[in-house]
Amino acid sequence: MSPLRIIIIIILIYIAYRLITAGRRKVRSARGTQKPPQHEMPVSDTLEEDPICKKLVPSRQAVTMRLHGTTYYFCSEECCNTFRTRQGEQQ
Ligand SMILES: [Zn+2]
């Protein structure tokens, strides 16, 4: 057996060993991730209902409008404008 073959075999064994250990690590991390990721939904953020399309929108990302001391949350500028138009019609 040439020294080159021995080196190749050692490299292959090393790669196989790394694949096995990487697979074990994946199983461990999958078991460990029972908590939902916190960066997607911060604790201080709340879901507010869009009065126009009835969608729930995170207050931080929502388009907001204050009217008569109440803050309204909208999924988009379009819903905000629709709401404003409807308020104008009522008064
Ligand atoms: Zn909307």
PDB file of the backbone (N, CA, C, O) and the ligand in Angstrom, with CONECT records:
HET     ZN  A 101       1
ATOM      1  N   MET A   1       0.852  -1.202   0.000  1.00  0.00           N
ATOM      2  CA  MET A   1       0.000   0.000   0.000  1.00  0.00           C
ATOM      3  C   MET A   1       0.886   1.250   0.000  1.00  0.00           C
ATOM      4  O   MET A   1       1.801   1.370   0.815  1.00  0.00           O
ATOM      5  N   SER A   2       0.605   2.178  -0.923  1.00  0.00           N
ATOM      6  CA  SER A   2       1.417   3.402  -1.026  1.00  0.00           C
ATOM      7  C   SER A   2       1.024   4.392   0.072  1.00  0.00           C
ATOM      8  O   SER A   2      -0.113   4.382   0.546  1.00  0.00           O
ATOM      9  N   PRO A   3       1.971   5.249   0.474  1.00  0.00           N
ATOM     10  CA  PRO A   3       1.661   6.244   1.525  1.00  0.00           C
ATOM     11  C   PRO A   3       0.501   7.160   1.144  1.00  0.00           C
ATOM     12  O   PRO A   3      -0.248   7.614   2.009  1.00  0.00           O
ATOM     13  N   LEU A   4       0.355   7.433  -0.173  1.00  0.00           N
ATOM     14  CA  LEU A   4      -0.737   8.305  -0.632  1.00  0.00           C
ATOM     15  C   LEU A   4      -2.107   7.692  -0.323  1.00  0.00           C
ATOM     16  O   LEU A   4      -3.033   8.382   0.103  1.00  0.00           O
ATOM     17  N   ARG A   5      -2.210   6.346  -0.553  1.00  0.00           N
ATOM     18  CA  ARG A   5      -3.477   5.664  -0.269  1.00  0.00           C
ATOM     19  C   ARG A   5      -3.816   5.720   1.218  1.00  0.00           C
ATOM     20  O   ARG A   5      -4.966   5.929   1.602  1.00  0.00           O
ATOM     21  N   ILE A   6      -2.791   5.528   2.043  1.00  0.00           N
ATOM     22  CA  ILE A   6      -3.006   5.573   3.493  1.00  0.00           C
ATOM     23  C   ILE A   6      -3.538   6.944   3.904  1.00  0.00           C
ATOM     24  O   ILE A   6      -4.449   7.049   4.725  1.00  0.00           O
ATOM     25  N   ILE A   7      -2.953   7.995   3.316  1.00  0.00           N
ATOM     26  CA  ILE A   7      -3.405   9.372   3.626  1.00  0.00           C
ATOM     27  C   ILE A   7      -4.858   9.564   3.197  1.00  0.00           C
ATOM     28  O   ILE A   7      -5.662  10.146   3.924  1.00  0.00           O
ATOM     29  N   ILE A   8      -5.182   9.056   1.986  1.00  0.00           N
ATOM     30  CA  ILE A   8      -6.571   9.179   1.487  1.00  0.00           C
ATOM     31  C   ILE A   8      -7.541   8.457   2.411  1.00  0.00           C
ATOM     32  O   ILE A   8      -8.612   8.976   2.724  1.00  0.00           O
ATOM     33  N   ILE A   9      -7.166   7.267   2.845  1.00  0.00           N
ATOM     34  CA  ILE A   9      -8.025   6.481   3.752  1.00  0.00           C
ATOM     35  C   ILE A   9      -8.231   7.227   5.073  1.00  0.00           C
ATOM     36  O   ILE A   9      -9.341   7.282   5.602  1.00  0.00           O
ATOM     37  N   ILE A  10      -7.142   7.799   5.594  1.00  0.00           N
ATOM     38  CA  ILE A  10      -7.244   8.563   6.843  1.00  0.00           C
ATOM     39  C   ILE A  10      -8.192   9.749   6.673  1.00  0.00           C
ATOM     40  O   ILE A  10      -9.012  10.038   7.544  1.00  0.00           O
ATOM     41  N   ILE A  11      -8.061  10.433   5.526  1.00  0.00           N
ATOM     42  CA  ILE A  11      -8.944  11.585   5.253  1.00  0.00           C
ATOM     43  C   ILE A  11     -10.405  11.132   5.176  1.00  0.00           C
ATOM     44  O   ILE A  11     -11.294  11.787   5.721  1.00  0.00           O
ATOM     45  N   LEU A  12     -10.647  10.004   4.491  1.00  0.00           N
ATOM     46  CA  LEU A  12     -12.016   9.489   4.372  1.00  0.00           C
ATOM     47  C   LEU A  12     -12.593   9.124   5.735  1.00  0.00           C
ATOM     48  O   LEU A  12     -13.756   9.405   6.021  1.00  0.00           O
ATOM     49  N   ILE A  13     -11.772   8.496   6.571  1.00  0.00           N
ATOM     50  CA  ILE A  13     -12.217   8.136   7.923  1.00  0.00           C
ATOM     51  C   ILE A  13     -12.547   9.404   8.717  1.00  0.00           C
ATOM     52  O   ILE A  13     -13.540   9.461   9.442  1.00  0.00           O
ATOM     53  N   TYR A  14     -11.692  10.415   8.561  1.00  0.00           N
ATOM     54  CA  TYR A  14     -11.900  11.686   9.257  1.00  0.00           C
ATOM     55  C   TYR A  14     -13.216  12.345   8.809  1.00  0.00           C
ATOM     56  O   TYR A  14     -13.984  12.844   9.632  1.00  0.00           O
ATOM     57  N   ILE A  15     -13.462  12.335   7.476  1.00  0.00           N
ATOM     58  CA  ILE A  15     -14.708  12.916   6.941  1.00  0.00           C
ATOM     59  C   ILE A  15     -15.927  12.163   7.474  1.00  0.00           C
ATOM     60  O   ILE A  15     -16.917  12.772   7.881  1.00  0.00           O
ATOM     61  N   ALA A  16     -15.840  10.818   7.465  1.00  0.00           N
ATOM     62  CA  ALA A  16     -16.941   9.999   7.984  1.00  0.00           C
ATOM     63  C   ALA A  16     -17.189  10.300   9.457  1.00  0.00           C
ATOM     64  O   ALA A  16     -18.334  10.392   9.898  1.00  0.00           O
ATOM     65  N   TYR A  17     -16.102  10.453  10.216  1.00  0.00           N
ATOM     66  CA  TYR A  17     -16.212  10.763  11.644  1.00  0.00           C
ATOM     67  C   TYR A  17     -16.896  12.118  11.844  1.00  0.00           C
ATOM     68  O   TYR A  17     -17.751  12.265  12.717  1.00  0.00           O
ATOM     69  N   ARG A  18     -16.511  13.114  11.023  1.00  0.00           N
ATOM     70  CA  ARG A  18     -17.106  14.450  11.127  1.00  0.00           C
ATOM     71  C   ARG A  18     -18.597  14.420  10.783  1.00  0.00           C
ATOM     72  O   ARG A  18     -19.398  15.107  11.416  1.00  0.00           O
ATOM     73  N   LEU A  19     -18.964  13.620   9.776  1.00  0.00           N
ATOM     74  CA  LEU A  19     -20.374  13.522   9.381  1.00  0.00           C
ATOM     75  C   LEU A  19     -21.215  12.918  10.503  1.00  0.00           C
ATOM     76  O   LEU A  19     -22.328  13.368  10.777  1.00  0.00           O
ATOM     77  N   ILE A  20     -20.659  11.886  11.149  1.00  0.00           N
ATOM     78  CA  ILE A  20     -21.374  11.224  12.247  1.00  0.00           C
ATOM     79  C   ILE A  20     -21.565  12.189  13.421  1.00  0.00           C
ATOM     80  O   ILE A  20     -22.660  12.294  13.974  1.00  0.00           O
ATOM     81  N   THR A  21     -20.492  12.891  13.795  1.00  0.00           N
ATOM     82  CA  THR A  21     -20.598  13.815  14.929  1.00  0.00           C
ATOM     83  C   THR A  21     -21.505  14.999  14.602  1.00  0.00           C
ATOM     84  O   THR A  21     -22.231  15.474  15.475  1.00  0.00           O
ATOM     85  N   ALA A  22     -21.474  15.481  13.364  1.00  0.00           N
ATOM     86  CA  ALA A  22     -22.359  16.584  12.952  1.00  0.00           C
ATOM     87  C   ALA A  22     -23.814  16.143  13.035  1.00  0.00           C
ATOM     88  O   ALA A  22     -24.667  16.916  13.469  1.00  0.00           O
ATOM     89  N   GLY A  23     -24.112  14.903  12.622  1.00  0.00           N
ATOM     90  CA  GLY A  23     -25.466  14.358  12.702  1.00  0.00           C
ATOM     91  C   GLY A  23     -25.960  14.286  14.133  1.00  0.00           C
ATOM     92  O   GLY A  23     -27.116  14.602  14.411  1.00  0.00           O
ATOM     93  N   ARG A  24     -25.089  13.870  15.047  1.00  0.00           N
ATOM     94  CA  ARG A  24     -25.466  13.807  16.466  1.00  0.00           C
ATOM     95  C   ARG A  24     -25.769  15.194  17.013  1.00  0.00           C
ATOM     96  O   ARG A  24     -26.716  15.379  17.778  1.00  0.00           O
ATOM     97  N   ARG A  25     -24.941  16.182  16.606  1.00  0.00           N
ATOM     98  CA  ARG A  25     -25.138  17.554  17.077  1.00  0.00           C
ATOM     99  C   ARG A  25     -26.482  18.101  16.617  1.00  0.00           C
ATOM    100  O   ARG A  25     -27.149  18.818  17.362  1.00  0.00           O
ATOM    101  N   LYS A  26     -26.886  17.761  15.380  1.00  0.00           N
ATOM    102  CA  LYS A  26     -28.170  18.232  14.860  1.00  0.00           C
ATOM    103  C   LYS A  26     -29.324  17.708  15.698  1.00  0.00           C
ATOM    104  O   LYS A  26     -30.263  18.444  15.998  1.00  0.00           O
ATOM    105  N   VAL A  27     -29.255  16.425  16.079  1.00  0.00           N
ATOM    106  CA  VAL A  27     -30.310  15.815  16.891  1.00  0.00           C
ATOM    107  C   VAL A  27     -30.400  16.524  18.243  1.00  0.00           C
ATOM    108  O   VAL A  27     -31.490  16.820  18.731  1.00  0.00           O
ATOM    109  N   ARG A  28     -29.241  16.789  18.834  1.00  0.00           N
ATOM    110  CA  ARG A  28     -29.216  17.474  20.138  1.00  0.00           C
ATOM    111  C   ARG A  28     -29.830  18.862  20.044  1.00  0.00           C
ATOM    112  O   ARG A  28     -30.634  19.246  20.893  1.00  0.00           O
ATOM    113  N   SER A  29     -29.449  19.626  19.001  1.00  0.00           N
ATOM    114  CA  SER A  29     -29.955  20.994  18.876  1.00  0.00           C
ATOM    115  C   SER A  29     -31.448  20.996  18.570  1.00  0.00           C
ATOM    116  O   SER A  29     -32.162  21.908  18.987  1.00  0.00           O
ATOM    117  N   ALA A  30     -31.930  19.982  17.843  1.00  0.00           N
ATOM    118  CA  ALA A  30     -33.354  19.891  17.540  1.00  0.00           C
ATOM    119  C   ALA A  30     -34.152  19.656  18.823  1.00  0.00           C
ATOM    120  O   ALA A  30     -35.245  20.196  18.991  1.00  0.00           O
ATOM    121  N   ARG A  31     -33.594  18.843  19.727  1.00  0.00           N
ATOM    122  CA  ARG A  31     -34.270  18.607  21.006  1.00  0.00           C
ATOM    123  C   ARG A  31     -34.239  19.852  21.884  1.00  0.00           C
ATOM    124  O   ARG A  31     -35.177  20.118  22.637  1.00  0.00           O
ATOM    125  N   GLY A  32     -33.139  20.619  21.779  1.00  0.00           N
ATOM    126  CA  GLY A  32     -32.949  21.790  22.628  1.00  0.00           C
ATOM    127  C   GLY A  32     -33.785  22.990  22.215  1.00  0.00           C
ATOM    128  O   GLY A  32     -34.002  23.890  23.028  1.00  0.00           O
ATOM    129  N   THR A  33     -34.266  23.030  20.965  1.00  0.00           N
ATOM    130  CA  THR A  33     -35.011  24.202  20.503  1.00  0.00           C
ATOM    131  C   THR A  33     -36.510  24.015  20.725  1.00  0.00           C
ATOM    132  O   THR A  33     -37.282  23.913  19.771  1.00  0.00           O
ATOM    133  N   GLN A  34     -36.909  23.971  21.988  1.00  0.00           N
ATOM    134  CA  GLN A  34     -38.334  23.873  22.302  1.00  0.00           C
ATOM    135  C   GLN A  34     -38.963  25.256  22.449  1.00  0.00           C
ATOM    136  O   GLN A  34     -40.161  25.424  22.223  1.00  0.00           O
ATOM    137  N   LYS A  35     -38.154  26.244  22.828  1.00  0.00           N
ATOM    138  CA  LYS A  35     -38.657  27.613  22.954  1.00  0.00           C
ATOM    139  C   LYS A  35     -38.749  28.237  21.565  1.00  0.00           C
ATOM    140  O   LYS A  35     -37.885  27.988  20.725  1.00  0.00           O
ATOM    141  N   PRO A  36     -39.778  29.042  21.308  1.00  0.00           N
ATOM    142  CA  PRO A  36     -39.847  29.736  20.018  1.00  0.00           C
ATOM    143  C   PRO A  36     -38.772  30.813  19.941  1.00  0.00           C
ATOM    144  O   PRO A  36     -38.412  31.389  20.968  1.00  0.00           O
ATOM    145  N   PRO A  37     -38.250  31.100  18.748  1.00  0.00           N
ATOM    146  CA  PRO A  37     -37.218  32.134  18.633  1.00  0.00           C
ATOM    147  C   PRO A  37     -37.774  33.488  19.074  1.00  0.00           C
ATOM    148  O   PRO A  37     -38.847  33.899  18.635  1.00  0.00           O
ATOM    149  N   GLN A  38     -37.034  34.173  19.944  1.00  0.00           N
ATOM    150  CA  GLN A  38     -37.554  35.402  20.551  1.00  0.00           C
ATOM    151  C   GLN A  38     -37.431  36.614  19.646  1.00  0.00           C
ATOM    152  O   GLN A  38     -38.172  37.582  19.819  1.00  0.00           O
ATOM    153  N   HIS A  39     -36.503  36.587  18.673  1.00  0.00           N
ATOM    154  CA  HIS A  39     -36.308  37.773  17.849  1.00  0.00           C
ATOM    155  C   HIS A  39     -37.495  38.034  16.927  1.00  0.00           C
ATOM    156  O   HIS A  39     -37.686  39.157  16.460  1.00  0.00           O
ATOM    157  N   GLU A  40     -38.296  36.993  16.664  1.00  0.00           N
ATOM    158  CA  GLU A  40     -39.447  37.175  15.780  1.00  0.00           C
ATOM    159  C   GLU A  40     -40.593  37.908  16.476  1.00  0.00           C
ATOM    160  O   GLU A  40     -41.275  38.730  15.865  1.00  0.00           O
ATOM    161  N   MET A  41     -40.797  37.603  17.760  1.00  0.00           N
ATOM    162  CA  MET A  41     -41.895  38.225  18.477  1.00  0.00           C
ATOM    163  C   MET A  41     -41.411  38.735  19.832  1.00  0.00           C
ATOM    164  O   MET A  41     -41.467  37.997  20.816  1.00  0.00           O
ATOM    165  N   PRO A  42     -40.938  39.980  19.906  1.00  0.00           N
ATOM    166  CA  PRO A  42     -40.490  40.507  21.203  1.00  0.00           C
ATOM    167  C   PRO A  42     -41.639  40.558  22.205  1.00  0.00           C
ATOM    168  O   PRO A  42     -42.802  40.700  21.830  1.00  0.00           O
ATOM    169  N   VAL A  43     -41.289  40.440  23.487  1.00  0.00           N
ATOM    170  CA  VAL A  43     -42.304  40.388  24.553  1.00  0.00           C
ATOM    171  C   VAL A  43     -43.099  41.685  24.613  1.00  0.00           C
ATOM    172  O   VAL A  43     -44.305  41.670  24.861  1.00  0.00           O
ATOM    173  N   SER A  44     -42.416  42.817  24.381  1.00  0.00           N
ATOM    174  CA  SER A  44     -43.080  44.118  24.496  1.00  0.00           C
ATOM    175  C   SER A  44     -43.996  44.408  23.307  1.00  0.00           C
ATOM    176  O   SER A  44     -44.797  45.342  23.355  1.00  0.00           O
ATOM    177  N   ASP A  45     -43.884  43.623  22.257  1.00  0.00           N
ATOM    178  CA  ASP A  45     -44.708  43.834  21.075  1.00  0.00           C
ATOM    179  C   ASP A  45     -46.056  43.131  21.242  1.00  0.00           C
ATOM    180  O   ASP A  45     -46.109  42.002  21.728  1.00  0.00           O
ATOM    181  N   THR A  46     -47.135  43.789  20.846  1.00  0.00           N
ATOM    182  CA  THR A  46     -48.465  43.193  20.964  1.00  0.00           C
ATOM    183  C   THR A  46     -49.129  43.125  19.600  1.00  0.00           C
ATOM    184  O   THR A  46     -48.802  43.888  18.691  1.00  0.00           O
ATOM    185  N   LEU A  47     -50.061  42.204  19.478  1.00  0.00           N
ATOM    186  CA  LEU A  47     -50.818  42.084  18.235  1.00  0.00           C
ATOM    187  C   LEU A  47     -52.084  42.928  18.344  1.00  0.00           C
ATOM    188  O   LEU A  47     -52.845  42.816  19.304  1.00  0.00           O
ATOM    189  N   GLU A  48     -52.283  43.753  17.363  1.00  0.00           N
ATOM    190  CA  GLU A  48     -53.461  44.620  17.334  1.00  0.00           C
ATOM    191  C   GLU A  48     -54.286  44.287  16.098  1.00  0.00           C
ATOM    192  O   GLU A  48     -53.747  43.927  15.051  1.00  0.00           O
ATOM    193  N   GLU A  49     -55.613  44.415  16.240  1.00  0.00           N
ATOM    194  CA  GLU A  49     -56.475  44.095  15.103  1.00  0.00           C
ATOM    195  C   GLU A  49     -56.670  45.319  14.214  1.00  0.00           C
ATOM    196  O   GLU A  49     -56.991  46.417  14.669  1.00  0.00           O
ATOM    197  N   ASP A  50     -56.461  45.077  12.944  1.00  0.00           N
ATOM    198  CA  ASP A  50     -56.713  46.092  11.931  1.00  0.00           C
ATOM    199  C   ASP A  50     -58.240  46.222  11.794  1.00  0.00           C
ATOM    200  O   ASP A  50     -58.899  45.247  11.431  1.00  0.00           O
ATOM    201  N   PRO A  51     -58.822  47.412  12.078  1.00  0.00           N
ATOM    202  CA  PRO A  51     -60.293  47.542  12.026  1.00  0.00           C
ATOM    203  C   PRO A  51     -60.870  47.438  10.613  1.00  0.00           C
ATOM    204  O   PRO A  51     -62.074  47.249  10.445  1.00  0.00           O
ATOM    205  N   ILE A  52     -60.017  47.560   9.607  1.00  0.00           N
ATOM    206  CA  ILE A  52     -60.486  47.504   8.224  1.00  0.00           C
ATOM    207  C   ILE A  52     -60.513  46.071   7.697  1.00  0.00           C
ATOM    208  O   ILE A  52     -61.561  45.587   7.268  1.00  0.00           O
ATOM    209  N   CYS A  53     -59.371  45.394   7.729  1.00  0.00           N
ATOM    210  CA  CYS A  53     -59.313  44.055   7.137  1.00  0.00           C
ATOM    211  C   CYS A  53     -59.310  42.951   8.194  1.00  0.00           C
ATOM    212  O   CYS A  53     -59.262  41.769   7.854  1.00  0.00           O
ATOM    213  N   LYS A  54     -59.361  43.332   9.482  1.00  0.00           N
ATOM    214  CA  LYS A  54     -59.443  42.395  10.611  1.00  0.00           C
ATOM    215  C   LYS A  54     -58.212  41.490  10.754  1.00  0.00           C
ATOM    216  O   LYS A  54     -58.271  40.431  11.378  1.00  0.00           O
ATOM    217  N   LYS A  55     -57.114  41.927  10.169  1.00  0.00           N
ATOM    218  CA  LYS A  55     -55.852  41.194  10.323  1.00  0.00           C
ATOM    219  C   LYS A  55     -55.219  41.575  11.644  1.00  0.00           C
ATOM    220  O   LYS A  55     -55.403  42.694  12.123  1.00  0.00           O
ATOM    221  N   LEU A  56     -54.466  40.644  12.246  1.00  0.00           N
ATOM    222  CA  LEU A  56     -53.703  40.962  13.443  1.00  0.00           C
ATOM    223  C   LEU A  56     -52.322  41.422  13.026  1.00  0.00           C
ATOM    224  O   LEU A  56     -51.605  40.706  12.327  1.00  0.00           O
ATOM    225  N   VAL A  57     -51.953  42.613  13.452  1.00  0.00           N
ATOM    226  CA  VAL A  57     -50.650  43.174  13.076  1.00  0.00           C
ATOM    227  C   VAL A  57     -49.841  43.505  14.329  1.00  0.00           C
ATOM    228  O   VAL A  57     -50.391  44.041  15.291  1.00  0.00           O
ATOM    229  N   PRO A  58     -48.518  43.186  14.332  1.00  0.00           N
ATOM    230  CA  PRO A  58     -47.674  43.575  15.464  1.00  0.00           C
ATOM    231  C   PRO A  58     -47.623  45.099  15.568  1.00  0.00           C
ATOM    232  O   PRO A  58     -47.387  45.784  14.573  1.00  0.00           O
ATOM    233  N   SER A  59     -47.845  45.629  16.772  1.00  0.00           N
ATOM    234  CA  SER A  59     -47.966  47.086  16.947  1.00  0.00           C
ATOM    235  C   SER A  59     -46.739  47.852  16.462  1.00  0.00           C
ATOM    236  O   SER A  59     -46.854  48.988  16.002  1.00  0.00           O
ATOM    237  N   ARG A  60     -45.570  47.234  16.564  1.00  0.00           N
ATOM    238  CA  ARG A  60     -44.350  47.933  16.128  1.00  0.00           C
ATOM    239  C   ARG A  60     -44.286  48.106  14.613  1.00  0.00           C
ATOM    240  O   ARG A  60     -43.769  49.104  14.110  1.00  0.00           O
ATOM    241  N   GLN A  61     -44.822  47.116  13.896  1.00  0.00           N
ATOM    242  CA  GLN A  61     -44.756  47.175  12.443  1.00  0.00           C
ATOM    243  C   GLN A  61     -45.981  47.837  11.837  1.00  0.00           C
ATOM    244  O   GLN A  61     -46.010  48.123  10.640  1.00  0.00           O
ATOM    245  N   ALA A  62     -46.987  48.080  12.655  1.00  0.00           N
ATOM    246  CA  ALA A  62     -48.253  48.584  12.137  1.00  0.00           C
ATOM    247  C   ALA A  62     -48.189  50.058  11.790  1.00  0.00           C
ATOM    248  O   ALA A  62     -47.377  50.814  12.324  1.00  0.00           O
ATOM    249  N   VAL A  63     -49.074  50.447  10.873  1.00  0.00           N
ATOM    250  CA  VAL A  63     -49.290  51.858  10.576  1.00  0.00           C
ATOM    251  C   VAL A  63     -50.286  52.337  11.636  1.00  0.00           C
ATOM    252  O   VAL A  63     -51.379  51.782  11.752  1.00  0.00           O
ATOM    253  N   THR A  64     -49.916  53.363  12.411  1.00  0.00           N
ATOM    254  CA  THR A  64     -50.774  53.798  13.511  1.00  0.00           C
ATOM    255  C   THR A  64     -51.422  55.144  13.214  1.00  0.00           C
ATOM    256  O   THR A  64     -50.893  55.973  12.474  1.00  0.00           O
ATOM    257  N   MET A  65     -52.591  55.324  13.825  1.00  0.00           N
ATOM    258  CA  MET A  65     -53.289  56.598  13.712  1.00  0.00           C
ATOM    259  C   MET A  65     -54.013  56.870  15.019  1.00  0.00           C
ATOM    260  O   MET A  65     -54.736  56.008  15.518  1.00  0.00           O
ATOM    261  N   ARG A  66     -53.829  58.053  15.577  1.00  0.00           N
ATOM    262  CA  ARG A  66     -54.515  58.411  16.820  1.00  0.00           C
ATOM    263  C   ARG A  66     -55.755  59.223  16.467  1.00  0.00           C
ATOM    264  O   ARG A  66     -55.701  60.182  15.697  1.00  0.00           O
ATOM    265  N   LEU A  67     -56.877  58.807  17.058  1.00  0.00           N
ATOM    266  CA  LEU A  67     -58.135  59.507  16.805  1.00  0.00           C
ATOM    267  C   LEU A  67     -58.952  59.509  18.093  1.00  0.00           C
ATOM    268  O   LEU A  67     -59.237  58.448  18.649  1.00  0.00           O
ATOM    269  N   HIS A  68     -59.327  60.681  18.564  1.00  0.00           N
ATOM    270  CA  HIS A  68     -60.116  60.857  19.794  1.00  0.00           C
ATOM    271  C   HIS A  68     -59.488  60.099  20.969  1.00  0.00           C
ATOM    272  O   HIS A  68     -60.194  59.457  21.746  1.00  0.00           O
ATOM    273  N   GLY A  69     -58.177  60.175  21.091  1.00  0.00           N
ATOM    274  CA  GLY A  69     -57.466  59.547  22.212  1.00  0.00           C
ATOM    275  C   GLY A  69     -57.269  58.055  22.085  1.00  0.00           C
ATOM    276  O   GLY A  69     -56.741  57.426  23.002  1.00  0.00           O
ATOM    277  N   THR A  70     -57.680  57.468  20.972  1.00  0.00           N
ATOM    278  CA  THR A  70     -57.510  56.034  20.758  1.00  0.00           C
ATOM    279  C   THR A  70     -56.513  55.815  19.620  1.00  0.00           C
ATOM    280  O   THR A  70     -56.569  56.494  18.594  1.00  0.00           O
ATOM    281  N   THR A  71     -55.602  54.863  19.813  1.00  0.00           N
ATOM    282  CA  THR A  71     -54.653  54.534  18.758  1.00  0.00           C
ATOM    283  C   THR A  71     -55.190  53.365  17.951  1.00  0.00           C
ATOM    284  O   THR A  71     -55.548  52.327  18.508  1.00  0.00           O
ATOM    285  N   TYR A  72     -55.241  53.535  16.662  1.00  0.00           N
ATOM    286  CA  TYR A  72     -55.677  52.472  15.759  1.00  0.00           C
ATOM    287  C   TYR A  72     -54.471  51.929  15.007  1.00  0.00           C
ATOM    288  O   TYR A  72     -53.558  52.669  14.642  1.00  0.00           O
ATOM    289  N   TYR A  73     -54.489  50.616  14.783  1.00  0.00           N
ATOM    290  CA  TYR A  73     -53.368  49.951  14.119  1.00  0.00           C
ATOM    291  C   TYR A  73     -53.829  49.361  12.799  1.00  0.00           C
ATOM    292  O   TYR A  73     -54.887  48.739  12.709  1.00  0.00           O
ATOM    293  N   PHE A  74     -53.014  49.568  11.781  1.00  0.00           N
ATOM    294  CA  PHE A  74     -53.361  49.083  10.440  1.00  0.00           C
ATOM    295  C   PHE A  74     -52.204  48.296   9.842  1.00  0.00           C
ATOM    296  O   PHE A  74     -51.035  48.554  10.129  1.00  0.00           O
ATOM    297  N   CYS A  75     -52.563  47.322   8.998  1.00  0.00           N
ATOM    298  CA  CYS A  75     -51.534  46.499   8.365  1.00  0.00           C
ATOM    299  C   CYS A  75     -50.801  47.291   7.291  1.00  0.00           C
ATOM    300  O   CYS A  75     -49.642  47.008   6.985  1.00  0.00           O
ATOM    301  N   SER A  76     -51.469  48.273   6.724  1.00  0.00           N
ATOM    302  CA  SER A  76     -50.854  49.052   5.634  1.00  0.00           C
ATOM    303  C   SER A  76     -51.411  50.464   5.608  1.00  0.00           C
ATOM    304  O   SER A  76     -52.416  50.770   6.249  1.00  0.00           O
ATOM    305  N   GLU A  77     -50.741  51.305   4.859  1.00  0.00           N
ATOM    306  CA  GLU A  77     -51.165  52.698   4.659  1.00  0.00           C
ATOM    307  C   GLU A  77     -52.552  52.728   4.001  1.00  0.00           C
ATOM    308  O   GLU A  77     -53.365  53.616   4.260  1.00  0.00           O
ATOM    309  N   GLU A  78     -52.790  51.745   3.154  1.00  0.00           N
ATOM    310  CA  GLU A  78     -54.059  51.660   2.428  1.00  0.00           C
ATOM    311  C   GLU A  78     -55.243  51.496   3.382  1.00  0.00           C
ATOM    312  O   GLU A  78     -56.267  52.164   3.236  1.00  0.00           O
ATOM    313  N   CYS A  79     -55.088  50.584   4.377  1.00  0.00           N
ATOM    314  CA  CYS A  79     -56.147  50.367   5.357  1.00  0.00           C
ATOM    315  C   CYS A  79     -56.341  51.616   6.207  1.00  0.00           C
ATOM    316  O   CYS A  79     -57.468  51.970   6.552  1.00  0.00           O
ATOM    317  N   CYS A  80     -55.236  52.284   6.543  1.00  0.00           N
ATOM    318  CA  CYS A  80     -55.281  53.519   7.328  1.00  0.00           C
ATOM    319  C   CYS A  80     -56.080  54.580   6.580  1.00  0.00           C
ATOM    320  O   CYS A  80     -56.911  55.266   7.175  1.00  0.00           O
ATOM    321  N   ASN A  81     -55.832  54.717   5.284  1.00  0.00           N
ATOM    322  CA  ASN A  81     -56.542  55.701   4.464  1.00  0.00           C
ATOM    323  C   ASN A  81     -58.024  55.355   4.355  1.00  0.00           C
ATOM    324  O   ASN A  81     -58.874  56.245   4.386  1.00  0.00           O
ATOM    325  N   THR A  82     -58.338  54.057   4.227  1.00  0.00           N
ATOM    326  CA  THR A  82     -59.730  53.611   4.163  1.00  0.00           C
ATOM    327  C   THR A  82     -60.455  53.975   5.452  1.00  0.00           C
ATOM    328  O   THR A  82     -61.587  54.460   5.427  1.00  0.00           O
ATOM    329  N   PHE A  83     -59.784  53.735   6.587  1.00  0.00           N
ATOM    330  CA  PHE A  83     -60.352  54.043   7.896  1.00  0.00           C
ATOM    331  C   PHE A  83     -60.608  55.542   8.025  1.00  0.00           C
ATOM    332  O   PHE A  83     -61.667  55.966   8.489  1.00  0.00           O
ATOM    333  N   ARG A  84     -59.627  56.334   7.610  1.00  0.00           N
ATOM    334  CA  ARG A  84     -59.722  57.798   7.686  1.00  0.00           C
ATOM    335  C   ARG A  84     -60.894  58.298   6.848  1.00  0.00           C
ATOM    336  O   ARG A  84     -61.639  59.181   7.272  1.00  0.00           O
ATOM    337  N   THR A  85     -61.050  57.725   5.657  1.00  0.00           N
ATOM    338  CA  THR A  85     -62.149  58.097   4.765  1.00  0.00           C
ATOM    339  C   THR A  85     -63.495  57.764   5.399  1.00  0.00           C
ATOM    340  O   THR A  85     -64.436  58.556   5.340  1.00  0.00           O
ATOM    341  N   ARG A  86     -63.572  56.569   6.012  1.00  0.00           N
ATOM    342  CA  ARG A  86     -64.829  56.158   6.659  1.00  0.00           C
ATOM    343  C   ARG A  86     -65.178  57.048   7.841  1.00  0.00           C
ATOM    344  O   ARG A  86     -66.343  57.379   8.058  1.00  0.00           O
ATOM    345  N   GLN A  87     -64.149  57.437   8.611  1.00  0.00           N
ATOM    346  CA  GLN A  87     -64.361  58.331   9.756  1.00  0.00           C
ATOM    347  C   GLN A  87     -64.881  59.676   9.260  1.00  0.00           C
ATOM    348  O   GLN A  87     -65.763  60.272   9.878  1.00  0.00           O
ATOM    349  N   GLY A  88     -64.337  60.146   8.157  1.00  0.00           N
ATOM    350  CA  GLY A  88     -64.753  61.421   7.566  1.00  0.00           C
ATOM    351  C   GLY A  88     -66.211  61.374   7.110  1.00  0.00           C
ATOM    352  O   GLY A  88     -66.934  62.363   7.231  1.00  0.00           O
ATOM    353  N   GLU A  89     -66.643  60.221   6.586  1.00  0.00           N
ATOM    354  CA  GLU A  89     -68.023  60.065   6.117  1.00  0.00           C
ATOM    355  C   GLU A  89     -69.000  60.078   7.272  1.00  0.00           C
ATOM    356  O   GLU A  89     -70.110  60.594   7.144  1.00  0.00           O
ATOM    357  N   GLN A  90     -68.587  59.500   8.427  1.00  0.00           N
ATOM    358  CA  GLN A  90     -69.477  59.406   9.591  1.00  0.00           C
ATOM    359  C   GLN A  90     -69.731  60.756  10.237  1.00  0.00           C
ATOM    360  O   GLN A  90     -70.814  60.999  10.767  1.00  0.00           O
ATOM    361  N   GLN A  91     -68.731  61.640  10.195  1.00  0.00           N
ATOM    362  CA  GLN A  91     -68.870  62.912  10.900  1.00  0.00           C
ATOM    363  C   GLN A  91     -69.620  63.965  10.059  1.00  0.00           C
ATOM    364  O   GLN A  91     -69.818  65.091  10.514  1.00  0.00           O
TER     365      GLN A  91
HETATM  366 ZN    ZN A 101     -55.387  45.928   6.759  1.00  0.00          ZN2+
END
